[in-house]
Amino acid sequence: MFTEKNIKAAFKMLCEMYDEEDRWMMDVSDDFFALEGISNYCMAKALEERMEDVFEYKVVSDARTHVDYRGRYLFDQRAVRILVVENFAMEDYHYGMEYDAELWLLEDMSFAVVHCFRTMMEKHGHLGALTEYRIVRDNIQSSEDLFFTIEELLEELDCICSLAESYKR
């Protein structure tokens, strides 16, 4: 199911949820992504390389003994995180907390809204411990489910593809 054609169709469907006024730049061409320099192949390859199993709970730490624990799967399939919108963040010299809304593309080409609470502890200038709790808030069915602008989505897709292209060089 994870093909160039299916990915393009999924993102086109997502973009069509926006008002015409919001997606003015997409009306210029049938293939907006190609017009922006994002080829179907590049997008499919970049997203496929970022696919992962997503867990409800994850802990990684290098304190005394290395810990790498993962809880139950969040989805019954692999997914790729497309976009993160920070809702809350706080940090001091050695400790940080974040609460984010995330957009995930699942292998079946559906989109899920996930909320993630993350804590991080610094140890000697690097990340010493990371804990993440995730919960699926919704599947995107209509424009009411969108928590990001179309510009944020397109910019993030461009970044994902550009980064993948830079690895080839």
LUMMIVEX-909872 format. One record per residue (C-alpha): residue in one letter; x, z, y. Coordinates in steps of 0.5 Angstrom, whole numbers. Each point is the difference from the previous one (the first is absolute). Example, Ala and Ser with C-alpha at 12.3 -4.5 7.8 and 13.67 -1.06 7.14 Angstrom:
2
+------+-------+-------+-------+
! code !  east !    up ! north !
+------+-------+-------+-------+
!    A !    25 !    16 !    -9 !
!    S !     2 !    -2 !     7 !
+------+-------+-------+-------+
END
This chain:
169
+------+-------+-------+-------+
! code !  east !    up ! north !
+------+-------+-------+-------+
!    M !     0 !     0 !     0 !
!    F !     6 !     1 !     5 !
!    T !     1 !    -7 !     2 !
!    E !     1 !    -4 !     6 !
!    K !    -7 !    -2 !     1 !
!    N !    -3 !     6 !    -2 !
!    I !     4 !     4 !     5 !
!    K !    -1 !    -5 !     6 !
!    A !    -8 !     1 !    -2 !
!    A !     0 !     7 !     0 !
!    F !     4 !     1 !     7 !
!    K !    -5 !    -6 !     3 !
!    M !    -6 !     4 !    -2 !
!    L !     3 !     6 !     3 !
!    C !     1 !    -3 !     6 !
!    E !    -7 !    -3 !     1 !
!    M !    -2 !     7 !     0 !
!    Y !     2 !     0 !     7 !
!    D !    -4 !    -2 !     6 !
!    E !     1 !    -7 !     2 !
!    E !     3 !     2 !     7 !
!    D !     5 !     4 !    -4 !
!    R !     2 !    -5 !    -5 !
!    W !     1 !    -6 !     6 !
!    M !     7 !    -1 !    -3 !
!    M !    -2 !    -2 !    -7 !
!    D !    -5 !    -5 !     2 !
!    V !     5 !    -5 !     3 !
!    S !     2 !    -2 !    -8 !
!    D !    -3 !     0 !    -7 !
!    D !     7 !     3 !    -2 !
!    F !     2 !     5 !     6 !
!    F !     5 !     3 !    -5 !
!    A !     4 !    -6 !    -1 !
!    L !    -1 !    -1 !     8 !
!    E !     3 !     6 !     1 !
!    G !     6 !    -1 !    -5 !
!    I !    -3 !     4 !    -5 !
!    S !     0 !    -5 !    -6 !
!    N !    -5 !     2 !    -6 !
!    Y !     6 !     0 !    -5 !
!    C !     4 !     5 !     5 !
!    M !    -6 !     4 !     0 !
!    A !    -1 !     0 !    -7 !
!    K !     7 !     2 !    -2 !
!    A !     1 !     5 !     5 !
!    L !    -6 !     4 !    -2 !
!    E !     1 !    -1 !    -7 !
!    E !     7 !     3 !     1 !
!    R !    -3 !     6 !     3 !
!    M !    -6 !     2 !    -5 !
!    E !     1 !     7 !    -3 !
!    D !    -4 !     5 !    -4 !
!    V !    -3 !     4 !     5 !
!    F !    -1 !     8 !    -1 !
!    E !    -5 !     5 !     2 !
!    Y !     6 !     5 !     1 !
!    K !     7 !    -1 !     0 !
!    V !     6 !     5 !     1 !
!    V !     8 !    -3 !     0 !
!    S !     5 !     5 !     2 !
!    D !     7 !     1 !    -1 !
!    A !     1 !     8 !     1 !
!    R !     4 !     3 !    -5 !
!    T !    -3 !    -4 !    -6 !
!    H !    -3 !    -7 !     1 !
!    V !    -8 !     0 !     0 !
!    D !    -4 !    -7 !    -1 !
!    Y !    -7 !     2 !    -1 !
!    R !    -6 !    -4 !     0 !
!    G !    -7 !     2 !    -1 !
!    R !    -6 !    -5 !    -2 !
!    Y !     0 !    -7 !     2 !
!    L !    -4 !    -1 !     6 !
!    F !    -3 !    -7 !    -2 !
!    D !    -1 !    -3 !    -7 !
!    Q !     5 !    -6 !     2 !
!    R !     6 !    -1 !     4 !
!    A !     0 !    -1 !     8 !
!    V !     4 !    -1 !     6 !
!    R !    -1 !     4 !     6 !
!    I !    -1 !    -5 !     6 !
!    L !    -1 !     4 !     6 !
!    V !     1 !     7 !     2 !
!    V !    -3 !     3 !     6 !
!    E !     2 !     7 !     2 !
!    N !    -5 !     5 !     2 !
!    F !     4 !     6 !     1 !
!    A !     7 !     2 !    -1 !
!    M !     5 !     6 !     2 !
!    E !     7 !     1 !    -1 !
!    D !     5 !     5 !     1 !
!    Y !     8 !     0 !    -2 !
!    H !    -1 !     1 !    -7 !
!    Y !    -7 !    -1 !    -2 !
!    G !    -6 !    -6 !     2 !
!    M !    -7 !    -1 !    -2 !
!    E !    -4 !    -6 !     1 !
!    Y !    -7 !    -2 !    -1 !
!    D !    -1 !    -7 !    -1 !
!    A !    -6 !    -5 !    -1 !
!    E !     3 !    -6 !    -5 !
!    L !    -3 !    -7 !    -2 !
!    W !     2 !    -2 !    -7 !
!    L !    -1 !    -7 !    -3 !
!    L !    -2 !     1 !    -8 !
!    E !     2 !    -5 !    -5 !
!    D !    -7 !    -2 !    -1 !
!    M !     0 !    -2 !     8 !
!    S !    -4 !     6 !     2 !
!    F !     2 !     4 !     6 !
!    A !     0 !     8 !     0 !
!    V !     0 !     5 !     6 !
!    V !     5 !     6 !    -2 !
!    H !     1 !     6 !     3 !
!    C !     7 !     3 !    -1 !
!    F !     3 !     7 !     2 !
!    R !     7 !     0 !     0 !
!    T !     5 !     6 !     1 !
!    M !     8 !    -2 !     0 !
!    M !     6 !     5 !     0 !
!    E !     7 !    -2 !     3 !
!    K !     6 !     2 !    -4 !
!    H !     7 !    -1 !     3 !
!    G !    -3 !    -6 !     4 !
!    H !    -4 !    -4 !    -5 !
!    L !    -7 !     1 !    -3 !
!    G !     1 !     6 !    -5 !
!    A !    -7 !     1 !    -2 !
!    L !    -7 !    -4 !     0 !
!    T !    -7 !     1 !    -2 !
!    E !    -5 !    -4 !     1 !
!    Y !    -8 !     1 !    -1 !
!    R !    -4 !    -6 !     0 !
!    I !    -8 !    -1 !    -1 !
!    V !    -4 !    -7 !     0 !
!    R !    -5 !     1 !     6 !
!    D !    -3 !    -7 !    -1 !
!    N !     0 !    -7 !    -2 !
!    I !     0 !    -5 !     6 !
!    Q !    -7 !    -3 !    -1 !
!    S !    -2 !    -2 !     8 !
!    S !     3 !     1 !     7 !
!    E !    -2 !     7 !     0 !
!    D !     5 !     2 !    -5 !
!    L !     6 !    -3 !     4 !
!    F !     4 !     5 !     4 !
!    F !     6 !    -5 !     3 !
!    T !     0 !    -6 !     4 !
!    I !     0 !    -7 !    -2 !
!    E !     7 !     0 !     4 !
!    E !     3 !     6 !    -4 !
!    L !    -2 !    -4 !    -7 !
!    L !     3 !    -6 !     2 !
!    E !     6 !     3 !     3 !
!    E !     1 !     4 !    -6 !
!    L !    -1 !    -6 !    -5 !
!    D !     5 !    -4 !     4 !
!    C !     5 !     6 !     0 !
!    I !    -1 !     0 !    -8 !
!    C !     2 !    -7 !    -1 !
!    S !     6 !     0 !     5 !
!    L !     3 !     6 !    -3 !
!    A !    -1 !    -4 !    -7 !
!    E !     3 !    -6 !     3 !
!    S !     6 !     4 !     3 !
!    Y !     2 !     2 !    -7 !
!    K !     1 !    -7 !    -2 !
!    R !     5 !    -1 !     5 !
+------+-------+-------+-------+
END
